[in-house]
Amino acid sequence: MFSKDIYMQRRNTLKQKMGSGLIIIPGNNNAPFNYPANTYKFRQDSTFLYFFGHQIESLVGIIDVDNDKEYLLGDDVDIDDIIWYGSIDSISDLAAQVGVGNSAPLKELKNIVEAAKAKNQPILFTPPYRHDTMIMIADLIGIHPLQTKEAASVPLIKTIVSMRECKAPEEIAEIEKACEIGYKMHTTAQKECRPGVSERYIAGIVEGVACKYGNSTSFPTILSMHGEVQHGYPSGSLLESGRLMLCDAGAESYEGYASDNTRTTPISGRYTQQQRDIYSIVSDCHDHAIEIARPGIKWYDVHMSVARMMTERLKAIGLMKGDVDEAVKAGAHAMFFPHGLGHMMGLDVHDMENLGQIYVGFDEETQPSTQFGTNCLRCGKRLKPGFVMTDEPGIYFIPALIDLWKSTKHNAEFINFNEVDKFRDFGGVRIEDDILITDDGCRVLSKNIIPYHMDEVEEFINSK
């Protein structure tokens, strides 16, 4: 955990910004894997982590803004718990460790909420994303569990987003720790990449590195020869000579902060000329985003600048045609680049996505696009110092999408479908790094950069 002063300051800031209300911040419970005693690896709710710090299940934080009181609720362990899981500090001790003045058993939650209702205090909470939390909130305020998302407090959501979007120095240090683990994960994958090794084997090694040096992976590892599949999870398929292996993986630090990187490695040890043609475009787009990202520019504009560069380069090798600006305006580039350039990252790999992407990545000035491809951009608003973003351009050849657009002649004035057909079995290329927006630009959040320029990759994977 961070020092208790950090958590106290965060809660005080929240109280000052909200002005009134009883704020309920539930922690997560253990989730059964296939029977009650066999659970998934525990992951604390990120909002609870931000304000209360503890990585322990079945806790609830309460912030009574009107009466300037804070509570940590939970049940002390009994002898059966101690026998099986060992002893932990009492709830009162846990509360004191993060500067909370009041503690109580979980059964007191209902009484605290009822007392607030009697005083006409607003009961405030963020949208629950786990069904057990939905049921708990529903019971407390007397609505159906499926109504809890709509009943969540928008002012509370916006306030938390405003507090969490710019990362403090201690948070940046944690993200850098996760990035260093990510370096170990990806360089291990690059070294293991060779014909005859299974996707699942390499993914298992990658995830083992994350667990060995940190808390866990920050999301399920994507590793596949089918790089055109955005979430191509590893299969038992053996890597084939002449193809590419796309690995999208990240680590989570002990404090819950994420890294997220992608590398695309030649399985034979050398990129073919066709692969070089595509890879060089993605590599240059990745570097272009780093060159132009800075405070005050909209992330939407960084995305569109990358889209224009990509379109120009695809036109230069004969896969696209026509006026570049008109092609981008029509969304023709999205056949090759059907996702956003990147997303915010922090305590969540898609930071605060549970609070609602419309509040996290957009504002009154910048609203989400409805156009195919650009509608998957998770953040469009103006960048500020302290934002942590992923920079992840990619080019993909998706046979089903090619066939659909070709059959309907969608954007036919901008795409050379006959030339695109020559790439049907190509797969995809994505390069991704995590960047911190600084006072005058941005920097990659890693002391060691995972090799990604083609000559560097080839030299690295072929070195002993």
N, C-alpha and C positions, 0 to 999 in steps of 0.2 A: 504494500500500500504506500501511497504518498503520505506526507505528514498530515496530522489531523487538522492543522491550520488551513490546508488547501481545501479539505472537505467543508470545514466551517465557513470559509469565505465563499465557496460555491453556493452553499445553502443560504447564506445571508444575502448574496446577490440575487438569488431567485426570489427570496421574500421581498426584497426592495422593488424588484421589477414587477412582481405580481400584485402586491398591495393588499390582497385579501384572499381568503379561501383556505380550505383544508386540502392540502395536496397529498395524495396517496401515491407512493412510489413502491410498487411491489417488486421484490426480488423473485428470481425463478425458483421453482421446485425441481426436484429430481424427476426425470421423465423415464418411465419404464421402457425397456428395450423389447422384451417379450414376456416378462412377468414382473410383478412389483419389485422384487428384490434385485433384479438384474437391470440396471439403468444405463442410459446413455451417459457419456462423459458429461459432467456438469459444466454448464456455461452460465454465468450470472447475467442478468439483464443489464444492458449497458447504461441505461439511465440510472439504475440503482447503483452501479459501480461508480458512476460519475459523482453522485451526491453522497453515497454512504460507504463506498470502498470495499466492503467485505465480499469475499468469494465463497460464501457459505449459503447453502440452500435454505429455503423456507423462512426468509426474513421479509419484513415489510417496513419501509420507512414512511414516517408521517411528518409533514411540515405544516404546522398550524400558523399561518401567516398572521392572522388577526391577534393571536395571543402570544406570538413570538415564542412558540414552543416547538420542540422537535422530539420525536419518539423513534426508537428502534424496537420493533416487536418481533418476538420469536420465542420458541420454547427451549428451555435448558435441556441438555441431554440427560438421560437416565442411565441406570446401570447396564441395561441391555445395549444401549447405543455405545457405551464405553467399551463393553466387551468386544463388540464387532468392529467398531470404527475408531476407538480411542477417544480420549477426552478432549474437549475444546473449551475455550473460555466461556464464562456465563454471558447471557445476553446483556447484562448490565456492564460487564467488562468490555464487550464488543462495542457497546454504545460509547463508552468513555474513550475508546481508542480512536474514534472519529469525531469526538467532541459533541456527542449527542447527550443532552442532559437527562432524558427520561427513557426508561425501558419498561417493557411489560410483556406478558404472555400474549400469544396470538389471539386468544379468545377475547382480549380487550379491544381488538380492532373494531368490532361491532359497536361497542359502547362509545368509543371515541367518535365514530362517525355519527351515531345517533345524537350525541350531545351537540355536535356541530350543526346537524340538521335543525335541532330545536332552537338554535340561535340564528337560523337562516343563513348560515355560512355556505357559500358555494363549495361543492365537493368536486375537486379537480383531479383529473388523471389523464394520462396519455393513452393512445389506442392500444389495448392489449392484443397480443399476437399469439398467445397460448390459450388453449381452451380452459385450462384450470384457472387462469387469471381472469378470463372473461366471466366465468361462473362466480368467482369470488367478488368481482366488482358488481356484477348484476345483483347478487344477494345483498350487497351493502346498500345499493341505491334503489333497488326495487324495480328493475327492468329486465327484459329478456336478454340473455347473454349475447345474442346476435345484434343487439342494439348498442352494445358498449362502444363500438368503434365510432358510431355517429355521435354518441354522447360525450366523447372525449373533448377536453378543453382545447380549443384552437389557440387562445391566448397563451396557455401553458406550453403548447407545442412550439409556438413561435418564439417564446422566451427561451426555452431550452435550446432550440436551434441557434439562436443568437449567441448563447453562451458557449456552445460546443463547437461552432464552426471554425473559429480561430483558435488554433492549438497553442497552449502555453508551453514554455520551455521544457517543463518536466514531461509533457505529453510528447513533444517532438523527440525527446531523448528515448522514450519508450518505442516510438515508431522506428527510430533508427536501430534500436536493438532488434526489432522484428525484421527490419531490412537486412541486417547482417546475417540473421538466420536464413532469410530468403536467399541471400548470396550462396550460402552453403548448400541449400536445397537445389538450386538451379544448376550450379556448377557440378554437383553430383549427378544430376540428371543428364547433363551434357556429356560427362565422362562415361556414363553407362549406356549412352545411346549408340547402338550398333545393331546390325542385322542379327535376327534370331533371338533377341531378348524380348520378352513380352512387355506390353504396355503396363500391365498390372504389376509386374515385378519392379519396374522403375518407379512407378507411382508409390509402391509400398516403401521403397527405400527413401524417396523424397519425404513422405509423411513421417517416417522414422526419424529423419534429421530434424524435422520440426518439433517432434515430441522430445528428442534428446536434448535440444538446446533451448527450448522454450516451453510454452504451455501446450500448444497443439498447432494444427493448421488453422488458418483464418477462414477457410472455406474448403469444401471437398475438392480435391485436386483434379484438374482437367488435364488429361494427357492422352494424346491420340495421334495416329497418322491421319485421321480425318479432321484436319484443322479447320475445314469449312463448317464443321458443326460447332456452334458457339460453346455449348456445354458438352463437349465430347469426353465423357468420363472413361477411364481406362478399362479396356477389355482384356481378354486373354490372348488377343491377336499378337503374333510375333512381328517385330519390326522388320520391314522389307527394304532391301537395298534400293536406292534411287528415290526413296520417298522422304518426306519431312516429318519430324515429330514435333508437335506443338505441345508445350507444357506451360500451363497457367496455374500457378500455385503461390501460396503465401503462408507466412507464419503468424502466430499470435504470441505476444510477449506475456510474461507472467501477470502483468497488470491489465491484459486484455486488448492491447493495441495491435493493429494489424499491419502486415505488408502484403503486397500483391504485385507479382511480376509475371511476365510471359516471355518465353524465348522459343524460337523455332529453329530446330537443329537438323542438319542433313544426316540421315541415318548412315549413308555411305562414307561420311567424313568429309565430303566435298559437295558444294552446291553445284547443280547443273547450270548451264547457261540460262535455261528457261526459269529456273528458280532464282538465279541472280537478278534477272530482269524484274521480277516481282518483288523480291526481298529488298532490293536497293530502293524501291519506291517507298516501301513501308519504313525502312530505316531513316530515310531522309525526312519523311513526314513526322516521325517520332522526334527527330532532332529539331525540326522546324517549330513544333509546339513548344519545346523548351526555350527556343530563341525568342519567341514572341509573348509567352505567358508572363504576365506581370500584374501588379495591382491596378485596378481601374478598367482593365479590359474584360469584356464579357467572355466567359468560357464558351458560350455559343459562338462567338466570333473566332475564337481559336479553333474550334471544331470546323467551322466553315472554311477557314483559311487552309486547314489541312485537307479538307475535301477538294478545294480548288487545286492545290498542288498535286494531289493524287490524280485528279481528272486530267490535268495537263500531262502528267507522266504516262498515264494509261493511253492517252491519245498519241503520245510520241511513239509508243511501241505497237500501235495499231488496234488496240482493243476498244478504244472510244474514238469518237469523231465529233465534228461540229463545233459550235461556239462553246468554250469552256464555261463561261458564266451562265449561259442559258442551260447547259447540261446540269450544272450544280443546282440552279434554281428549280429545274424540273425533278431533281432528286435522282438523276440517272446514275450517279456515282454509288448510290446505295445498293445497287446490285452487287457491287464488290465490297462495300463497306456499310453493312446493314445495322451498325450499332453506333453508340456515341463514342466520342474520343476518350472519355474518362469520367470518373465519379469522385466524389469526396471520400476520404478515408480517415479513420481514426480508431475509436473504440469498436466500430463495426467496419468490416471491409467495404461495404456500401454504407457509408456513415449515416446513421440516424434514419435509415430507410424505413424502419418500423414506425417512425413518426409521420410519414407521408412525404413522398418525394416532391410533391408540389410545394411543400413548405421548406424542404431542405435545399433543393437545387434551383428554385425559381422564386420570383417575387413579382411585385406589381409592374415593374419595368420589363421583365423577361418572363414569358410564359412558354410552356412546352409546345413544341411543334407537333402537328398532326400528320406530317409527311412521313411516309415509310422510311425507316432508317434513322432519320433525325428525331423521330418520336421516341427513340430509345436512348437519347441523350439524357442522362440522369441529373445533369447540372448545366444551367445556362447563364446564371447570374454573374454579376461583376465580381472579379477576384479581389480578395483582401489579403494583406500580410497575415500569415498564420494558417491560411487554407492549405490543406494537403490534398492533392489531386493525383489521380492516376492518368498517365499519358500512354494510351494504348491504341494507336491506329492499327488497322489490319486490312488485308485484301484476301478475299475468299472466292472460291468458285463452287457455287452450290448448284448441282445439276438440276434439281427440281425448280429452283428459282430461275435459272437460265431458260429452262423449257417453258415455264409459265410466261415470262416476259416475251420470249421469242414467239410463242403461239398467239399472244394477244398484241404483238408488235408494240409493246409498251416501251417507250423511250427508244424506239427503233432509229430515230434520227440522230441518236447520240452513241449507240452501241453497235459495234461490228460483231454481230452474233456468229458469223462464220469463223472469225478469228477466235472468239471466246470459246467456241466448241473445241478448239485444240487444247484448251486448259481444263476440260471437264474433270479429268482425274488428278488435277494438281493438288487439291486440298486447300490449305490456307496458310497465311503467314500473319502472325501478330507479334509485336514487340511492345512490352509494357514496363514502365518504371514509375516510381512514386516520387512526386515532386512537391517541394514546399514553396509556396509563394512568399517571397521575401519583400523587403521594402522597395527594391528597385528591379526585381525580376523573379527568378526562381532558381532552385537548385535541386539536383537529384538527392534523395534522402538515403544515401548509402556511402559508407567510406570506400567500399569496394564495389565497382560496377560489374555486374554480370556481363561477360562478353556478349556483344550483339552485332558489332560490325562484322561483315562476312569473313574478312581475312583473319580477324582476331578469333572468331569462333572456330574456324578451320585449324588455326595454329593451336588453339587451346585443346580441342578435342583429340588432336593427333599427337600432342606432346605426351611424354611418358611421366 
